[in-house]
Each structure stands twice: as structure tokens, then as C-alpha cells.
Amino acid sequence: MISESYLRQQQLLHDSPSYGVASLHFAPLVAAVVRAAKPTSLCDYGAGKMRLLTALQAEGVSVPEYLPYDPAFPEYGEAVPADLVCCIDVLEHVEPGYLGALLKHLASLTKRLAFITVHTAPAVKHLPDGRNAHLIIEPIEWWKVVLCQYFEVAVCERDENPNSYYLIATIRSDASQMIGSKKPDTQGFEFARPFTQSVPRIPEELGYREIGKYASHYNPTSDDQSSLSHHQSNRASECSDAARGLDR
């Protein structure tokens, strides 16, 4: 799900201590999800230097199994399914041609919940070859259409950065057969802001460039728009509320 040439570009970027720090920012929200849902395992998808683990420990939160995965760090091994899958500061960096396969992989690893972030503007950093570090620059409406092919999204909120969003989701019940995994354990889970059903399904044979026409036809409802509101003081509590239903 990554070309050899781009993998090398990513490895060179990771030589910089300032690359891959987004997990530090989102750790308090992940901690809120962990406290509420009490997962026994966490897959850090695109773990980089495992800063999420360090930040969660600083938050006083621990998960019995922390499972890092990052192709730029082959020593971590293959990705392992987990109760909670965190994909932070990853998707906008994916090569467009590999995005569909990566999302399918991400969903197949999600046993209960996924915490996903996306950024919708160019990055400050550039790849060693001169390209912007964000290979996919699309609005949140586009990302919602793409993510909802495999996920039921409970929360989609704008972060402090106006171009950054975080989502809490589980896999779609009707996507289980496509990804070859069991249905997620979501007994008692109530979606705080359900909008997946209003999102059109994309034929699997379509590539990244063709997805745009589907996203352009999707007009968020008023409820969808309210789900993108900026509630800084309530971010952690909303993450907790969205996740807590899993343990009822």
C-alpha cells in the first residue's frame, strides 16, 4: 500500500525530529476514547516514532496491548487487528492510487472503534523530492464520502486547526463481507451524529480521481453541518460520550 520510492521519501522525512508530531496534539482525545471504551488493544496505524504511546502515558492512560504499525519502520512488523485503531496524520499523506486499499486495510483491522484524523490543506513540510507532504488535499465533504464506504461515523469535528478534523467510527455492518472480517462488537453503541446512510456508495472499481464526482454530488444536511461545528471545550467529553456506549 506504498510504493518503494515513496517509502524512501517517508523514511527520510522521519529523520527529522519535528516530523510526525500530530499524535501529541490528539492524545488527549484518544485518551478520552480509551477511558470510555476501555479497549484491550490499540493499533497505532502510521505510528511513526510511537509518540502516541508516550503521550497516552503522560495522560495517565494505558492499554494492555499497544500495537504500532508503520511501513517506514519495518521493525514494528505487520499491522494487527485491535479494539481501537488510531490513524492520526496519515490519510492525507497516502499516495492517491493506494488510498482505497489502505482504507480497506484500516477497516479490516478495526474490531470496535477507529479514531481517524484528516487534514484538508497543504502541509508546511515538503518531501525530499519537492512535493508537498500532503499528497491528497480534499475538503472534509470529500473525506466523509470516502471514509463512509467502510465506516459508520459517529463524530466528525473540526479541530483547533480549521483545516484539521477528527472522526470516531466503527466499520459499516454491510462492509464486513467486503473486507473479509467479522462484524464489529458494537452492542449498545449509539451514534451521536449518524450521517453515513445519506452518503452515496462508490463502485469499488472506481479509482481516486473518479471519486470526486461522487463527493461533489453529496450535499451535507443541516445535521451534518452541525456535526462539523467547533466545540473546543467539549472535545474530550464528546469523544468519551461517543465511545462509552460500547461498554454498556
C-alpha positions as CSV (number, residue, x, y, z in Angstrom):
1,M,0.0,0.0,0.0
2,I,3.0,2.2,-0.6
3,S,5.5,2.4,-3.4
4,E,9.2,1.7,-2.8
5,S,10.2,5.2,-3.9
6,Y,7.6,6.9,-1.6
7,L,8.5,4.7,1.3
8,R,12.1,6.0,1.0
9,Q,10.8,9.6,0.9
10,Q,8.9,8.9,4.2
11,Q,11.9,7.4,5.8
12,L,13.9,10.4,5.0
13,L,11.3,12.7,6.5
14,H,11.2,10.7,9.7
15,D,14.8,11.5,10.2
16,S,13.6,15.0,11.2
17,P,12.6,15.1,14.9
18,S,9.8,17.6,14.0
19,Y,8.0,15.2,11.6
20,G,5.1,13.1,12.9
21,V,4.2,15.1,16.0
22,A,0.4,15.2,15.4
23,S,-0.2,12.3,17.9
24,L,0.9,14.6,20.7
25,H,-1.8,17.0,19.9
26,F,-4.6,14.4,19.6
27,A,-3.5,12.2,22.5
28,P,-6.0,13.8,25.0
29,L,-8.9,12.9,22.7
30,V,-7.6,9.4,22.2
31,A,-7.2,9.1,26.0
32,A,-10.8,10.1,26.4
33,V,-11.9,7.4,24.0
34,V,-9.7,4.8,25.8
35,R,-11.2,5.8,29.2
36,A,-14.7,5.5,27.9
37,A,-14.4,2.4,25.7
38,K,-11.7,0.5,27.7
39,P,-10.1,-1.2,24.7
40,T,-7.7,-4.1,25.5
41,S,-5.7,-3.4,22.4
42,L,-4.8,-0.3,20.3
43,C,-3.3,-0.4,16.8
44,D,-1.4,2.8,16.1
45,Y,-1.7,2.9,12.3
46,G,1.2,5.0,11.0
47,A,2.8,5.1,14.4
48,G,6.0,6.9,13.3
49,K,8.2,7.2,16.4
50,M,5.4,5.9,18.7
51,R,4.7,9.3,20.1
52,L,1.1,8.4,20.7
53,L,2.2,5.8,23.3
54,T,4.3,8.3,25.1
55,A,1.6,10.9,25.1
56,L,-1.0,8.5,26.4
57,Q,1.3,7.5,29.2
58,A,1.6,11.2,30.1
59,E,-2.2,11.4,30.2
60,G,-2.2,8.5,32.7
61,V,-3.8,6.1,30.2
62,S,-2.6,2.6,29.3
63,V,-3.9,-0.1,27.0
64,P,-2.8,-3.7,27.7
65,E,-1.7,-4.1,24.1
66,Y,-0.1,-1.2,22.1
67,L,0.4,-2.4,18.5
68,P,2.4,0.1,16.3
69,Y,2.4,-0.2,12.6
70,D,4.3,1.9,10.1
71,P,5.8,0.8,6.8
72,A,8.6,3.3,7.3
73,F,9.5,1.4,10.5
74,P,9.6,-2.3,9.4
75,E,10.8,-3.4,12.8
76,Y,7.2,-2.9,14.1
77,G,6.0,-5.8,11.9
78,E,2.7,-6.2,10.2
79,A,-0.5,-4.4,11.4
80,V,-2.6,-6.4,13.9
81,P,-6.4,-6.0,14.4
82,A,-7.3,-4.2,17.6
83,D,-10.2,-2.9,19.6
84,L,-9.2,0.6,18.9
85,V,-7.4,1.7,15.7
86,C,-5.8,5.1,15.6
87,C,-4.9,6.6,12.3
88,I,-3.5,10.1,13.0
89,D,-1.9,12.3,10.4
90,V,-1.8,9.5,7.9
91,L,-4.5,9.6,5.2
92,E,-3.6,12.9,3.6
93,H,0.0,11.5,3.2
94,V,-1.1,8.4,1.3
95,E,-0.4,8.1,-2.4
96,P,-3.8,8.6,-4.1
97,G,-3.6,5.3,-6.0
98,Y,-3.2,3.4,-2.8
99,L,-6.0,5.1,-0.7
100,G,-8.7,2.6,-1.4
101,A,-6.6,-0.4,-0.5
102,L,-5.4,1.4,2.6
103,L,-8.9,2.2,3.9
104,K,-10.0,-1.4,3.3
105,H,-7.0,-2.5,5.3
106,L,-7.8,0.0,8.1
107,A,-11.4,-1.2,8.3
108,S,-10.3,-4.8,8.4
109,L,-8.2,-4.1,11.5
110,T,-10.9,-2.3,13.4
111,K,-12.5,-4.7,15.9
112,R,-14.5,-2.0,17.6
113,L,-13.6,1.7,17.1
114,A,-11.4,3.8,14.9
115,F,-10.1,7.3,15.7
116,I,-9.1,9.0,12.4
117,T,-7.8,12.4,11.6
118,V,-7.6,14.2,8.2
119,H,-6.1,17.5,7.1
120,T,-7.7,19.4,4.2
121,A,-5.0,21.9,3.3
122,P,-1.4,21.7,2.1
123,A,1.3,20.8,4.6
124,V,4.0,23.1,5.8
125,K,6.6,20.4,5.1
126,H,7.7,19.1,1.8
127,L,9.0,15.7,0.7
128,P,12.7,15.5,-0.2
129,D,11.7,15.4,-3.8
130,G,10.0,18.8,-3.5
131,R,6.3,17.6,-3.4
132,N,4.0,18.9,-0.7
133,A,3.9,16.3,2.2
134,H,0.1,16.1,1.8
135,L,-0.4,14.2,-1.4
136,I,-4.2,14.3,-1.0
137,I,-5.7,17.7,-0.4
138,E,-9.5,17.5,-0.4
139,P,-12.4,19.1,1.6
140,I,-14.0,17.3,4.5
141,E,-17.1,16.6,2.5
142,W,-14.9,14.5,0.1
143,W,-13.3,12.7,3.0
144,K,-16.7,11.9,4.5
145,V,-17.8,10.2,1.3
146,V,-14.6,8.2,1.0
147,L,-14.5,7.1,4.7
148,C,-18.2,6.2,4.8
149,Q,-17.6,3.5,2.2
150,Y,-16.2,1.3,5.0
151,F,-17.0,3.2,8.3
152,E,-20.1,4.3,10.2
153,V,-19.0,7.7,11.5
154,A,-20.3,8.7,15.0
155,V,-18.4,12.0,15.4
156,C,-16.8,14.3,12.8
157,E,-15.5,17.5,14.4
158,R,-13.2,20.4,13.3
159,D,-10.1,20.6,15.4
160,E,-8.4,23.8,16.7
161,N,-6.7,24.0,13.3
162,P,-9.5,25.0,10.9
163,N,-8.2,22.6,8.3
164,S,-8.0,19.6,10.6
165,Y,-10.7,17.2,11.6
166,Y,-11.1,14.1,13.8
167,L,-13.6,11.3,13.4
168,I,-14.7,8.4,15.6
169,A,-16.1,5.5,13.7
170,T,-16.7,1.8,13.5
171,I,-16.9,-0.3,10.4
172,R,-20.1,-0.4,8.4
173,S,-22.1,-3.6,9.1
174,D,-22.5,-4.1,5.4
175,A,-18.8,-3.7,4.7
176,S,-17.8,-6.7,6.8
177,Q,-18.2,-9.1,3.9
178,M,-16.2,-6.9,1.5
179,I,-13.2,-6.6,3.9
180,G,-13.4,-10.3,5.0
181,S,-13.7,-9.6,8.7
182,K,-16.3,-10.1,11.4
183,K,-18.9,-7.5,12.2
184,P,-17.6,-5.1,14.9
185,D,-18.7,-5.6,18.5
186,T,-20.9,-2.5,18.8
187,Q,-23.6,-3.7,21.2
188,G,-25.1,-0.7,23.0
189,F,-23.4,1.7,20.7
190,E,-25.4,4.8,19.8
191,F,-24.1,7.1,17.1
192,A,-24.2,10.7,18.3
193,R,-24.3,12.1,14.8
194,P,-25.2,9.5,12.2
195,F,-24.9,10.6,8.6
196,T,-23.5,7.6,6.9
197,Q,-26.8,6.5,5.4
198,S,-27.0,9.7,3.4
199,V,-23.6,9.2,1.7
200,P,-23.6,7.5,-1.7
201,R,-21.7,4.2,-2.1
202,I,-18.8,4.4,-4.6
203,P,-18.4,1.5,-7.0
204,E,-15.3,-0.4,-6.0
205,E,-13.8,-0.3,-9.4
206,L,-13.5,3.5,-9.4
207,G,-10.1,5.0,-8.7
208,Y,-9.2,8.1,-6.7
209,R,-9.7,10.6,-9.5
210,E,-13.2,9.3,-10.2
211,I,-14.3,9.6,-6.6
212,G,-14.6,13.3,-6.9
213,K,-17.8,13.3,-8.9
214,Y,-19.5,11.3,-6.1
215,A,-18.2,13.7,-3.4
216,S,-19.4,16.7,-5.4
217,H,-22.9,15.4,-5.5
218,Y,-23.1,15.0,-1.7
219,N,-24.6,18.0,0.0
220,P,-24.4,17.8,3.8
221,T,-27.7,18.1,5.6
222,S,-28.1,20.7,8.4
223,D,-27.4,17.9,10.9
224,D,-24.2,17.1,9.1
225,Q,-23.1,20.7,9.1
226,S,-23.7,20.9,12.9
227,S,-21.5,17.9,13.4
228,L,-18.6,19.9,12.0
229,S,-19.1,22.7,14.5
230,H,-16.2,24.0,16.5
231,H,-16.6,22.9,20.2
232,Q,-13.2,23.2,21.7
233,S,-14.2,23.0,25.4
234,N,-16.3,19.8,24.8
235,R,-13.9,17.9,22.5
236,A,-12.8,15.3,25.1
237,S,-16.3,14.8,26.6
238,E,-17.8,14.3,23.1
239,C,-15.1,11.6,22.4
240,S,-16.0,9.9,25.7
241,D,-19.7,10.1,25.0
242,A,-19.3,8.6,21.6
243,A,-17.2,5.7,22.8
244,R,-18.8,4.9,26.2
245,G,-21.8,3.1,24.6
246,L,-19.5,0.2,23.7
247,D,-19.3,-0.9,27.3
248,R,-22.9,-0.7,28.3
